[in-house]
C-alpha cells in the first residue's frame, strides 16, 4: 500500500503531468492521427501516472494510444493490485458465425487470451471453442455432470449465475418464421438460450460483425429472409431489428465490430469494464458512438485512410490499377476513406500489418452495413453508385451529349444561318422607332 | 460580332443590364468554380500536374469565395433596393420575373427549339419595358432552368463538402459535420450504403453537374455570334444596347399594357 508521502507524490505528479499529457495526446491524435513516432515519449509519460487514480478519460486515451500489449506492460502490477479482491465471470456464447473472432482472440499474442483472463482476473464460465468437456461419454453413456457435459454446464449457468459479462460472438438465428430453429444448441433453439443468458448478464460485449450487425449472415441472398439472422443491438443499420429489441433484452450492449474483431479492441474494452474504468451503463453514452462502438477504437472523426501506409501515394495521385503494386489502392475499391477504425495506427498480427499493407484494399469490415455496403469489394464506390448506377459513365454521356449539342447549335447559328433567321430576331420595330440614346 | 458597335452613337439605346456587383459576382463565381472543379478532379482522378497539398489548399481557399458569391452576393443583388422600387413586394416580383422559369419562358423555349429546326423566329427572351424603365425579363429560358438546378447543386456540394473537409467540423461547438453524417446515415441505410460513401458520391455528382451546366451555358447559349454582346455585358460594360434587337423586345411608351404577352 502507499505511504502518505507516496500518495502526495503521486498527486503532485498527476497534477503536473495530466495537462501536459492531455495536450500531448491531443496534438498527437489530432495532427498525426495517433502516429507511433511519439509513442516512446508518451509511454514515459504514461508510466508516471497512477493507474488506479487514472480517470476514465485518461484511461481511454492511454488505451487508444498504447494498445493492449503496451498497456498491460505498463500497468500490469497496478491492474493486479486493483483486482486483488474481485473476480469477474464471463460467459462467451457463439451464435451464427465461423469462430473467426475467437481465432482472432487466440492470435492475440501479447497478451494472449490466457494472460488476458489471468491479468484481469476473469473466470471464463463457458466458451464452446475452448472448452474440452463437451459430450464426454462414460461407460457408453453421455456423462451428465456439468464438468463433463457442456449442455448441463450451460443450464447451471442459466440457473445460478447473474451479473456476468456476456461476450456474444455470432448472430442469433430468428428463422424460420421467428422460431429460431435454424440454430439449435443441445436440442433447444439458440434464440431461447440467448434470451435467458443475455437477460441475466450485466453487460453484453458483442464481438465481430455477425454479432454487432449480423454481418455476412444478413447479406443479400435468397435465404437471408428465411434464416433471418439478427445482430444483438442492430441488424445491418437497423436497431429495431436487433435481437435485443425483439426479445426485450435491456442489458447494455457494447459493440466491437470488425470481421474479425481486433484482440486489442475486445481485451481492452472488457478490461475497461471489469476495472470499472467504463461504468456500465452510465459512461456508455460518452464512450460509444451511434453504433454502440467504443469511439477510441472506431473514431468518428477519423478513417483508416488517414493513417494508411500507402497514403503518400494517394497524396501524389499515384494509384494502383491492378493488384500487387505498392501504390494507393483507392481505384481498386479500397474503402479506407469510409471506414472508422484505428487499424492504421494499431495494426494487426502483433501490431505489424494491415490489410492494405498486405496488398488488399480495405473492405470496410467494421461498418454497420458490411458486407453489402462494401460490395463489390474491389470497385470504388463512385463507380458502383448507390443504386447500381455508374456516376462517371452517366456524367460522361451527359457532358458528351451537351458538347455535341453545343457543337450542333454553334453550326446552326453560324454556318447554317439563313436570311430568314436574320430577319427573325425579335425586333418588330426598327431602331429608329425606339428613340434615341438614353 | 457585336452589332451595336456598327451603329452610330445616336441610334443606340443603352440600358444597364448587369450592375457592377452582378458582374463581380459572376466573375467570382466563375473563377472559384473553375478552381474548385480543376483541383477537385485532380484530387479525385489523381491527375499529375499539381501536388495533392496544393490542390487541396486551393480547393479550400476557393470555397468561401464560391459560397459568398452565391449565398451572399446573389441574394443581395436580387433583393437590394434600387431607386424607387424598394418594397419587399417589388423585389419578390422582380425575382420572380427575372429568374423564375414561368409560362412565358416555357413558350419561348418551345419557339427556340422550333427555330432550331427552321420553323419560326427565334423569340426575344429579353424584354425591356421603356415605360417603367426596367427589364420585364432578362435571361434565356434554359438559363433559368440551369440556375434552379445549380442552386440545389451548390447546397448539395457545400453540405457534402463540409464532411469531406472535416469529419468533426463543429464551429462554436456546434457539431455540424456530425449532424450531416447522422442525417445521411438515415437515408444511406435504405440503400444499405455507407454514409461517407454516399456523401462523396453526391459531391462528385454535383461536380459533374457543374461541368455539364458549364458546357450548356457557355456552349449552347454563347456560341452564337448574335449573343456575343452578352459576353461584353456580363464581363465588362454591364450595358445592353436595345437597338440591337437580337433576342430583345422593347415595350415602348405607346404600347398597350400586356403587349408582352403576345409572345
Contacts between the chains, C-beta under 8 A, distances in Angstrom:
chain1	res1	chain2	res2	distance
A	220	B	192	7.9
A	236	B	189	7.5
A	236	B	192	6.3
A	237	B	185	6.9
A	237	B	188	7.7
A	237	B	189	3.9
A	237	B	192	7.4
A	238	B	189	6.8
A	290	B	182	6.8
A	290	B	185	7.4
A	300	B	167	6.7
A	300	B	168	7.3
A	300	B	178	7.0
A	300	B	181	7.9
A	301	B	166	7.9
A	301	B	167	4.7
A	301	B	168	3.7
A	302	B	167	6.7
A	303	B	167	7.3
A	303	B	196	7.3
A	314	B	46	7.7
A	314	B	52	7.2
A	315	B	51	7.5
A	315	B	52	3.8
A	315	B	53	7.0
A	316	B	46	8.0
A	316	B	51	7.1
A	316	B	52	6.4
A	317	B	42	7.1
A	317	B	43	7.9
A	317	B	45	7.6
A	317	B	46	3.1
A	317	B	47	6.2
A	317	B	48	5.8
A	317	B	52	6.4
A	318	B	46	6.8
A	319	B	46	5.2
A	328	B	46	7.8
A	331	B	46	7.9
A	335	B	194	7.4
A	335	B	197	7.6
A	337	B	196	6.9
A	337	B	200	7.2
A	338	B	194	4.5
A	338	B	196	4.2
A	338	B	197	4.8
A	338	B	200	7.7
A	364	B	194	6.6
A	367	B	194	5.6
A	369	B	188	7.8
A	369	B	189	7.4
A	369	B	192	4.9
A	369	B	193	6.7
A	369	B	194	6.2
A	372	B	192	4.5
A	373	B	188	7.9
A	373	B	192	5.4
A	373	B	193	5.4
A	373	B	194	4.7
A	373	B	197	7.3
A	374	B	194	7.5
A	381	B	193	8.0
A	381	B	194	7.3
A	381	B	197	4.3
A	381	B	200	6.8
A	381	B	201	6.5
A	382	B	44	7.8
A	382	B	200	6.6
A	382	B	201	5.7
A	382	B	204	5.5
A	385	B	201	6.8
A	386	B	188	7.7
A	386	B	191	4.6
A	386	B	193	4.8
A	386	B	197	7.9
A	386	B	198	6.0
A	386	B	201	6.3
A	387	B	191	6.5
A	391	B	201	6.3
A	391	B	204	6.0
A	391	B	205	5.6
A	391	B	208	6.8
A	394	B	208	7.9
A	395	B	205	7.6
A	395	B	208	3.5
A	395	B	211	7.3
A	395	B	212	7.0
A	398	B	208	7.4
A	398	B	212	5.2
A	399	B	208	7.1
A	399	B	211	5.5
A	399	B	212	5.2
A	399	B	215	5.9
A	402	B	212	5.6
A	402	B	215	4.1
A	402	B	216	5.2
A	402	B	219	6.6
A	402	B	220	7.7
A	403	B	215	5.7
A	403	B	219	6.7
A	405	B	216	7.7
A	405	B	219	7.4
A	405	B	220	6.2
A	406	B	215	6.0
A	406	B	216	7.1
A	406	B	218	7.8
A	406	B	219	2.6
A	406	B	220	4.9
A	406	B	223	5.9
A	407	B	219	7.6
A	409	B	116	7.3
A	409	B	219	7.1
A	409	B	220	4.7
A	409	B	223	6.1
A	409	B	224	7.3
A	410	B	219	7.3
A	410	B	223	3.8
A	410	B	224	7.2
A	412	B	116	6.0
A	413	B	223	6.9
A	413	B	224	4.0
A	413	B	225	7.1
A	413	B	226	7.2
A	414	B	223	8.0
A	414	B	224	7.4
A	414	B	225	6.3
A	418	B	118	7.8
A	421	B	115	7.4
A	421	B	121	7.9
A	421	B	122	7.0
A	423	B	121	7.7
A	424	B	115	6.8
A	424	B	120	7.5
A	424	B	121	3.5
A	424	B	122	5.2
A	425	B	121	7.3
A	425	B	122	6.4
A	425	B	124	7.6
A	425	B	226	7.1
A	425	B	245	5.1
A	425	B	246	4.4
A	425	B	247	6.8
A	425	B	248	7.8
A	426	B	121	6.9
A	426	B	122	7.3
A	426	B	123	6.3
A	426	B	124	3.0
A	426	B	245	5.9
A	426	B	246	7.7
A	426	B	247	6.5
A	426	B	248	6.2
A	426	B	249	4.8
A	427	B	124	7.7
A	427	B	245	2.5
A	427	B	248	6.7
A	427	B	249	7.2
A	427	B	250	7.8
A	428	B	249	7.8
A	429	B	245	7.9
A	429	B	250	7.3
A	429	B	252	7.1
A	431	B	7	7.0
A	431	B	11	5.0
A	431	B	13	7.5
A	431	B	243	3.9
A	431	B	245	7.5
A	432	B	11	7.1
A	433	B	252	7.6
A	434	B	13	5.4
A	434	B	130	7.8
A	434	B	242	6.4
A	434	B	243	6.2
A	434	B	250	5.8
A	434	B	252	6.6
A	435	B	13	6.8
A	435	B	130	8.0
A	435	B	252	7.8
A	436	B	10	6.1
A	436	B	11	7.5
A	436	B	13	7.6
A	437	B	9	6.7
A	437	B	10	6.6
A	437	B	11	7.8
A	437	B	12	5.1
A	437	B	13	6.3
A	437	B	14	6.0
A	438	B	13	6.1
A	438	B	14	6.4
A	438	B	15	6.7
